[in-house]
Amino acid sequence: MPLSRPLLDAATEALGLALKFDRPADAVLHDYFREQPGLGVRDRAFIADSLYGVLRRKRTVNHLASDGARRMLLAYLVRIAGVSVRELAGAIAPAEQRWLAQIKAEPLDSLPLAVRLELPDWLAERLGRTHSETELLALARGLNEPAPLDLRVNTLRCEREEARQRLGADGIAAEPMPYSPVGLRVRGRPSIQRHPLFLEGALEVQDEGSQLLGYLVAPRRGELVVDFCAGAGGKSLMLGALMRSQGRLYAFDVSASRLSRMKPRLARSGLSNLHPQPIADEHDVRIKRLAGKADRVLVDAPCSGLGTLRRNPDLKWRQSPRSLEELQRKQASILSSAARLVKTGGRLVYATCSFLAEENENIVSAFLAAQPGFRPLDCGALLSEARILIDSDLFLKLYPHLHGTDGFFAAALIRDR
């Protein structure tokens, strides 16, 4: 289908804003679409798909076109997205048509490894310390594929099979996830937030890897549980459902605005045991009052987010070695503070959506060296207790190309004394 000049111009403008990397790409799109109310559904989809496509394949695109958003967009459309020069003919100048014909023949198979991985040099170098080239290329392919729509069924409202059948009756194809007992994976991009199941609180959008963290925490009815870095509350809501809304569950976060986004979700969920609590920092007095009292504590730590590149490809261009060092200091401090809440015999789960050892194994190893009262539990064994069979051992490590999830790391620790 021929592409119009106004649509190409709009996509170029949105991409130019995203390439500043001064805020998340989804925020750029949200604001741009709000300022352009005349754009139709298909136009918005084209702009979003093109923008995210360029961000995913930016190294290759920059090899083909390094001079501005328009040429980067055109190179992506013709060389990667499969749009023909003929479809663009009415929207571009003759000189651009000749240039596009030239780059269609540009060889790409001998580019440097970091370019083929579509990663910054520093990140490719760090991953190369622990992964072979073959493993890295497989990981990159997984990270550069758009993520599916993953749903968690709130079993306080509905059973998974019932939800699957109701979605199917409305033309939404969903299949049980391979690992999560309460997960459904949906084909395509239906407007799930308008579906009655979502409005009733029976469904939440949540990646399967995130759901598996709930089964590592494994909260029981009547326990005192803390989600230490709750954000908008996706994991908190799952923990509350696993507790069957019995006991007490605190959702802490330093951002009151993030916690406020939990309010409508909490109202839909049917939970009565979940208590959102904004805190000043990891040393807040409200945390100190719970010292040694919690049965389960989840620390989904602030991290680079590099495991979520399928959804947030701009993150690899907004992170740096310096920002990673700052995150490591914060992660160590948060884990140390959260550990004080855990009672003897209680469980502490540390998790990130990253695949870098600096944010994962290194943080846990340093913590265990400083906290001899804790020892690690076997994550594979814990998940098997929930009848979740997955190739995991001491630590849980999830990858998109192996498990179909975002990239996750988790360690489960028990306090012996």
C-alpha positions as CSV (number, residue, x, y, z in Angstrom):
1,M,0.0,0.0,0.0
2,P,1.5,3.4,-1.0
3,L,2.7,5.5,1.9
4,S,1.6,9.1,2.1
5,R,3.9,12.0,2.6
6,P,2.1,13.4,5.7
7,L,2.3,10.0,7.4
8,L,6.0,9.6,6.6
9,D,6.6,13.2,8.0
10,A,4.7,12.3,11.2
11,A,6.7,9.1,11.7
12,T,9.9,11.1,11.1
13,E,8.9,13.7,13.6
14,A,8.0,11.2,16.3
15,L,11.3,9.3,15.7
16,G,13.3,12.5,15.9
17,L,11.8,13.1,19.4
18,A,12.6,9.6,20.5
19,L,16.2,9.7,19.3
20,K,16.9,12.5,21.8
21,F,16.8,9.7,24.5
22,D,15.8,12.2,27.2
23,R,12.8,10.1,28.2
24,P,11.2,6.7,27.6
25,A,10.0,6.1,24.0
26,D,6.5,5.1,25.2
27,A,6.2,8.5,26.9
28,V,7.3,10.2,23.6
29,L,4.6,8.4,21.7
30,H,2.0,9.0,24.3
31,D,2.6,12.8,24.2
32,Y,3.0,12.9,20.4
33,F,-0.3,11.1,19.8
34,R,-2.1,13.4,22.3
35,E,-0.8,16.4,20.4
36,Q,-1.9,14.9,17.0
37,P,-5.5,13.9,17.6
38,G,-6.2,13.6,13.8
39,L,-4.1,10.5,13.4
40,G,-6.1,7.4,12.9
41,V,-5.6,4.0,14.4
42,R,-3.6,2.6,11.5
43,D,-1.5,5.7,11.3
44,R,-0.6,5.5,15.0
45,A,0.2,1.8,14.6
46,F,2.5,2.5,11.7
47,I,4.3,5.3,13.6
48,A,4.7,3.2,16.7
49,D,5.9,0.1,14.8
50,S,8.4,2.1,12.8
51,L,9.7,4.0,15.8
52,Y,10.3,0.9,17.8
53,G,11.7,-0.9,14.8
54,V,14.4,1.8,14.3
55,L,15.2,1.7,18.0
56,R,15.6,-2.1,18.0
57,R,17.8,-2.1,14.8
58,K,19.6,1.2,15.4
59,R,23.1,-0.1,14.9
60,T,22.2,-1.6,11.4
61,V,20.2,1.5,10.5
62,N,23.1,3.8,11.5
63,H,25.4,1.7,9.3
64,L,23.1,2.4,6.4
65,A,22.1,5.9,7.2
66,S,23.8,8.1,9.9
67,D,22.4,11.5,9.0
68,G,19.1,12.1,10.7
69,A,15.7,10.6,11.6
70,R,14.3,10.7,8.1
71,R,17.0,8.7,6.4
72,M,17.1,6.3,9.3
73,L,13.4,5.8,9.0
74,L,13.6,5.2,5.3
75,A,16.5,2.8,5.6
76,Y,14.6,0.8,8.2
77,L,11.5,0.7,6.2
78,V,13.2,-0.5,2.9
79,R,16.0,-2.7,4.3
80,I,14.4,-4.2,7.4
81,A,10.7,-3.8,7.4
82,G,10.3,-4.9,3.8
83,V,8.6,-1.8,2.4
84,S,9.3,-1.4,-1.3
85,V,10.7,1.8,-2.9
86,R,7.7,1.8,-5.1
87,E,5.4,2.1,-2.1
88,L,7.3,5.1,-0.9
89,A,7.6,6.8,-4.3
90,G,4.8,9.3,-3.7
91,A,6.3,10.4,-0.4
92,I,10.0,10.8,-1.2
93,A,12.2,12.8,-3.6
94,P,13.9,11.2,-6.6
95,A,17.3,11.6,-4.9
96,E,16.0,9.6,-1.9
97,Q,14.7,6.9,-4.3
98,R,18.1,6.5,-5.9
99,W,19.8,6.4,-2.5
100,L,17.4,3.7,-1.2
101,A,18.1,1.6,-4.3
102,Q,21.8,1.8,-3.4
103,I,21.5,0.7,0.2
104,K,19.3,-2.2,-0.8
105,A,22.4,-3.8,-2.1
106,E,24.6,-3.0,0.9
107,P,26.1,-6.2,2.5
108,L,25.3,-6.6,6.2
109,D,26.7,-10.0,7.0
110,S,30.3,-8.9,7.8
111,L,29.4,-6.1,10.2
112,P,31.2,-6.0,13.6
113,L,29.6,-8.2,16.3
114,A,28.1,-5.4,18.4
115,V,26.4,-4.0,15.3
116,R,24.9,-7.4,14.4
117,L,23.8,-7.7,18.1
118,E,22.2,-4.3,17.8
119,L,23.8,-3.3,21.1
120,P,26.1,-0.5,22.3
121,D,29.7,-1.5,22.2
122,W,30.1,-1.3,26.0
123,L,27.1,-3.6,26.5
124,A,28.2,-6.1,23.9
125,E,31.6,-6.2,25.5
126,R,30.2,-7.0,29.0
127,L,27.9,-9.7,27.7
128,G,30.8,-11.2,25.8
129,R,32.6,-11.9,29.1
130,T,29.9,-14.5,30.0
131,H,28.4,-15.6,26.7
132,S,29.8,-17.0,23.5
133,E,29.1,-15.3,20.1
134,T,26.5,-17.9,19.2
135,E,24.7,-17.4,22.5
136,L,24.8,-13.6,22.1
137,L,23.4,-13.7,18.6
138,A,20.6,-16.0,19.8
139,L,19.9,-13.6,22.7
140,A,19.9,-10.6,20.3
141,R,17.4,-12.2,18.0
142,G,15.1,-12.8,21.0
143,L,15.5,-9.2,22.3
144,N,14.8,-7.8,18.8
145,E,11.5,-9.6,18.4
146,P,8.4,-7.7,19.7
147,A,7.0,-9.2,22.9
148,P,3.7,-11.0,22.9
149,L,0.8,-9.9,25.1
150,D,1.0,-11.8,28.4
151,L,-1.9,-11.9,30.8
152,R,-2.2,-13.1,34.4
153,V,-5.6,-14.5,35.4
154,N,-6.7,-13.3,38.8
155,T,-8.0,-16.5,40.3
156,L,-9.9,-14.6,42.9
157,R,-12.2,-13.6,40.1
158,C,-11.9,-16.3,37.5
159,E,-10.1,-19.6,36.6
160,R,-7.7,-19.7,33.7
161,E,-9.7,-22.0,31.5
162,E,-12.8,-19.9,31.9
163,A,-10.9,-16.8,31.0
164,R,-9.4,-18.5,27.9
165,Q,-12.9,-19.6,26.7
166,R,-14.4,-16.2,27.3
167,L,-11.6,-14.5,25.4
168,G,-12.0,-17.0,22.6
169,A,-15.8,-16.4,22.4
170,D,-14.9,-12.7,21.7
171,G,-12.4,-13.6,19.0
172,I,-9.3,-13.3,21.1
173,A,-7.1,-16.3,20.8
174,A,-5.2,-17.1,24.0
175,E,-3.2,-20.1,25.1
176,P,-2.0,-21.3,28.5
177,M,1.6,-20.2,29.2
178,P,4.2,-23.0,29.3
179,Y,5.3,-22.2,32.8
180,S,2.9,-19.9,34.8
181,P,-0.2,-21.8,36.1
182,V,-2.2,-18.5,35.9
183,G,-0.9,-17.1,32.6
184,L,-2.4,-16.7,29.2
185,R,-0.5,-15.6,26.0
186,V,-2.6,-13.7,23.5
187,R,-2.0,-13.6,19.8
188,G,-2.1,-10.3,18.0
189,R,-2.8,-6.9,19.7
190,P,-6.4,-6.9,20.9
191,S,-7.6,-4.0,23.0
192,I,-7.6,-6.1,26.1
193,Q,-8.1,-3.2,28.5
194,R,-11.7,-2.7,27.1
195,H,-12.6,-6.4,27.6
196,P,-15.1,-7.2,30.4
197,L,-12.6,-9.6,32.0
198,F,-10.1,-6.8,32.4
199,L,-12.7,-4.4,33.6
200,E,-13.9,-7.0,36.1
201,G,-10.4,-7.4,37.5
202,A,-10.0,-11.0,36.2
203,L,-7.1,-10.1,34.0
204,E,-3.9,-8.2,34.4
205,V,-1.2,-7.6,31.8
206,Q,2.0,-9.2,33.2
207,D,5.0,-10.9,31.5
208,E,5.3,-14.6,32.3
209,G,8.7,-14.1,33.9
210,S,7.3,-11.6,36.3
211,Q,4.6,-14.1,37.2
212,L,7.2,-16.7,38.0
213,L,8.7,-14.4,40.7
214,G,5.4,-14.7,42.6
215,Y,5.9,-18.5,42.8
216,L,9.4,-18.0,44.1
217,V,8.1,-15.7,46.9
218,A,5.3,-18.3,47.5
219,P,3.4,-16.3,50.1
220,R,0.9,-18.2,52.3
221,R,-2.4,-17.2,53.6
222,G,-2.2,-15.3,56.9
223,E,1.5,-14.3,56.4
224,L,3.0,-10.8,56.6
225,V,4.5,-10.1,53.2
226,V,6.3,-7.1,51.8
227,D,6.8,-6.0,48.1
228,F,9.7,-3.7,48.8
229,C,9.9,-1.9,45.3
230,A,6.3,-2.3,44.2
231,G,6.1,0.3,41.4
232,A,2.6,0.2,39.9
233,G,1.8,-3.0,41.8
234,G,1.7,-5.8,39.2
235,K,3.6,-8.2,41.4
236,S,1.9,-7.0,44.6
237,L,-1.5,-7.8,43.1
238,M,-0.3,-11.3,42.2
239,L,1.1,-11.9,45.7
240,G,-2.2,-10.8,47.2
241,A,-4.0,-13.3,45.0
242,L,-1.7,-16.1,45.9
243,M,-2.5,-15.3,49.6
244,R,-6.2,-15.5,48.7
245,S,-6.5,-12.0,50.2
246,Q,-5.6,-13.3,53.7
247,G,-2.9,-11.9,55.9
248,R,-1.2,-8.6,55.4
249,L,0.7,-7.4,52.3
250,Y,2.6,-4.1,52.1
251,A,3.5,-2.5,48.8
252,F,6.3,0.0,49.3
253,D,7.7,2.4,46.8
254,V,9.6,5.7,46.8
255,S,7.3,7.0,44.0
256,A,3.9,8.0,45.2
257,S,2.8,8.6,41.6
258,R,3.8,5.0,40.6
259,L,1.9,3.6,43.6
260,S,-1.2,5.7,42.7
261,R,-1.4,3.8,39.4
262,M,-2.2,0.8,41.5
263,K,-5.4,2.2,42.9
264,P,-7.8,1.3,40.1
265,R,-6.2,-2.1,39.6
266,L,-6.5,-2.8,43.3
267,A,-10.1,-1.8,43.3
268,R,-10.8,-4.2,40.4
269,S,-8.8,-7.0,42.0
270,G,-11.1,-7.9,44.9
271,L,-8.1,-7.8,47.3
272,S,-8.6,-6.5,50.8
273,N,-5.1,-7.4,52.3
274,L,-2.9,-5.1,50.1
275,H,-1.7,-1.8,51.6
276,P,0.2,0.6,49.3
277,Q,2.7,2.7,51.3
278,P,4.9,5.4,49.8
279,I,8.3,5.7,51.5
280,A,11.0,8.3,51.5
281,D,13.8,5.8,50.8
282,E,14.9,2.3,51.8
283,H,15.6,3.6,55.4
284,D,12.1,5.0,56.0
285,V,10.8,4.8,59.5
286,R,7.8,2.7,58.3
287,I,10.2,0.0,57.2
288,K,12.1,0.0,60.5
289,R,8.8,-0.8,62.3
290,L,8.6,-4.1,60.4
291,A,12.1,-5.2,61.2
292,G,12.3,-8.9,61.8
293,K,8.5,-9.4,61.3
294,A,8.0,-10.3,57.6
295,D,7.5,-13.9,56.4
296,R,8.3,-13.1,52.8
297,V,10.0,-10.0,51.2
298,L,10.3,-9.4,47.5
299,V,12.9,-7.0,46.2
300,D,12.3,-6.3,42.5
301,A,15.2,-3.9,42.5
302,P,15.5,-0.8,40.3
303,C,17.8,-2.0,37.4
304,S,18.9,-1.3,33.9
305,G,15.8,-3.0,32.5
306,L,17.9,-4.5,29.8
307,G,15.8,-7.7,30.0
308,T,12.8,-5.8,28.7
309,L,14.4,-4.7,25.4
310,R,11.6,-6.4,23.5
311,R,9.2,-3.9,24.9
312,N,11.6,-1.0,25.6
313,P,14.4,-1.0,23.0
314,D,15.3,2.6,23.8
315,L,16.7,1.5,27.2
316,K,19.9,0.1,25.6
317,W,20.6,3.6,24.3
318,R,19.7,5.4,27.5
319,Q,21.8,3.3,29.8
320,S,25.6,3.6,30.2
321,P,28.4,2.2,32.3
322,R,28.1,5.1,34.7
323,S,24.3,4.7,35.2
324,L,25.0,1.0,35.8
325,E,27.4,1.8,38.6
326,E,24.9,4.0,40.2
327,L,22.2,1.3,40.0
328,Q,24.6,-1.3,41.6
329,R,25.1,1.0,44.6
330,K,21.3,1.4,44.9
331,Q,20.6,-2.3,44.5
332,A,23.1,-3.3,47.3
333,S,21.6,-0.7,49.6
334,I,18.0,-1.7,49.0
335,L,18.7,-5.4,49.4
336,S,20.5,-4.8,52.7
337,S,17.6,-2.7,54.0
338,A,14.9,-5.1,52.9
339,A,16.8,-8.0,54.5
340,R,16.2,-6.4,57.9
341,L,12.5,-7.0,57.6
342,V,12.8,-10.8,57.2
343,K,12.1,-12.9,60.3
344,T,14.1,-16.0,61.2
345,G,12.9,-18.8,58.8
346,G,11.6,-16.1,56.4
347,R,12.3,-15.8,52.7
348,L,13.9,-12.9,50.8
349,V,13.7,-12.9,47.0
350,Y,15.9,-10.5,45.0
351,A,15.1,-10.0,41.4
352,T,15.9,-7.8,38.4
353,C,14.8,-7.6,34.8
354,S,18.4,-7.6,33.7
355,F,20.8,-10.3,32.4
356,L,24.0,-8.5,33.6
357,A,26.0,-10.3,36.4
358,E,26.9,-6.9,37.8
359,E,23.2,-6.4,38.8
360,N,22.5,-10.0,39.7
361,E,25.0,-12.6,40.9
362,N,27.5,-10.0,42.0
363,I,24.9,-8.2,44.2
364,V,23.7,-11.4,45.7
365,S,27.3,-12.7,46.4
366,A,28.3,-9.5,48.1
367,F,25.1,-9.5,50.2
368,L,25.7,-13.1,51.3
369,A,29.3,-12.4,52.2
370,A,28.1,-9.5,54.4
371,Q,25.0,-11.3,55.8
372,P,26.0,-14.8,57.1
373,G,22.5,-15.3,58.5
374,F,21.1,-15.8,55.0
375,R,21.7,-18.7,52.6
376,P,20.5,-19.3,49.0
377,L,17.7,-21.7,48.2
378,D,17.5,-23.6,44.9
379,C,15.1,-21.7,42.6
380,G,14.5,-24.7,40.4
381,A,13.4,-26.8,43.4
382,L,11.1,-24.0,44.7
383,L,9.4,-23.7,41.3
384,S,9.0,-27.5,41.1
385,E,7.1,-27.4,44.4
386,A,4.6,-25.2,42.5
387,R,4.6,-27.8,39.6
388,I,6.5,-25.4,37.4
389,L,9.2,-27.3,35.5
390,I,11.8,-25.0,34.1
391,D,15.6,-25.4,33.4
392,S,16.8,-23.5,36.5
393,D,19.2,-24.3,39.3
394,L,20.3,-22.1,42.2
395,F,19.4,-18.9,40.5
396,L,16.5,-18.3,38.1
397,K,17.7,-16.9,34.8
398,L,15.1,-16.3,32.1
399,Y,15.8,-15.2,28.5
400,P,13.4,-14.4,25.6
401,H,15.1,-16.7,23.1
402,L,15.0,-19.7,25.5
403,H,11.8,-19.1,27.6
404,G,9.7,-16.7,25.6
405,T,9.8,-14.2,28.6
406,D,11.5,-11.0,29.3
407,G,15.0,-11.3,30.7
408,F,14.8,-11.9,34.4
409,F,17.1,-12.9,37.3
410,A,16.0,-14.0,40.7
411,A,17.7,-15.4,43.8
412,A,15.7,-16.8,46.8
413,L,17.3,-16.6,50.2
414,I,16.3,-17.9,53.6
415,R,17.2,-16.3,56.9
416,D,18.5,-19.0,59.3
417,R,19.3,-16.7,62.2
